[in-house]
Amino acid sequence: MKKQPSNPDQLSFSIGRPLPVLLEEVQKSSRNRQLRKAAEQMIEALRVFELANETGLSKSVRAKVAIHEILTK
């Protein structure tokens, strides 16, 4: 089996925890106010994606697939 190189864009995959969990860790443990605020904004964006996914807000198949990937990875 070939080992894939590390990709910082896929951090949640490499450490085995979903993005919302990682964002909550940053929000709770960072001393940097800007990082905490960015994590809070990203968590809110994930909620918007969840709502869009549940309600079928997007009509674009590509957007639906992208939202699904964001929420499940």
C-alpha positions in Angstrom: 0.0 0.0 0.0 1.4 3.4 -1.0 1.5 6.0 1.7 -0.1 9.3 0.7 1.8 12.6 1.5 0.4 14.8 4.3 -2.0 17.4 3.1 -2.8 20.2 5.6 -6.1 20.9 3.7 -7.3 17.5 4.9 -6.3 17.8 8.5 -9.5 16.2 9.8 -8.9 13.1 7.7 -5.3 12.7 8.8 -6.1 12.8 12.5 -9.4 11.0 12.3 -11.7 13.6 13.8 -14.4 15.6 12.0 -14.0 19.3 11.3 -16.6 20.4 13.8 -14.7 18.7 16.6 -11.4 20.3 15.6 -13.0 23.7 15.4 -14.5 23.4 18.8 -11.1 22.4 20.1 -9.6 25.6 18.6 -12.4 27.7 20.0 -12.0 26.3 23.5 -8.2 26.0 23.8 -6.8 28.8 21.8 -5.7 31.9 23.6 -5.7 33.9 20.3 -9.0 35.9 20.1 -8.8 35.9 16.3 -8.5 32.2 16.1 -11.4 31.6 18.4 -13.5 34.0 16.4 -12.6 32.3 13.1 -13.5 28.9 14.6 -16.8 30.3 15.7 -17.5 31.6 12.3 -16.6 28.3 10.7 -18.9 26.4 13.1 -21.7 28.8 12.1 -21.0 28.2 8.4 -21.2 24.4 9.0 -24.6 25.0 10.6 -25.7 26.9 7.5 -24.4 24.0 5.3 -26.3 21.5 7.4 -29.5 23.5 7.0 -29.0 23.8 3.3 -28.4 20.1 3.0 -31.5 19.2 5.0 -33.8 21.6 3.1 -32.4 21.0 -0.3 -31.7 24.7 -0.7 -29.1 24.2 -3.5 -30.3 23.1 -6.9 -26.8 22.5 -8.2 -25.6 18.9 -8.1 -22.0 20.0 -7.7 -22.9 22.3 -4.8 -24.9 19.5 -3.2 -22.0 17.1 -3.5 -19.6 19.7 -2.2 -21.8 20.4 0.8 -22.2 16.6 1.5 -18.4 16.2 1.4 -17.9 19.1 3.8 -20.4 17.7 6.2 -19.2 14.1 6.1 -15.4 14.4 6.0 
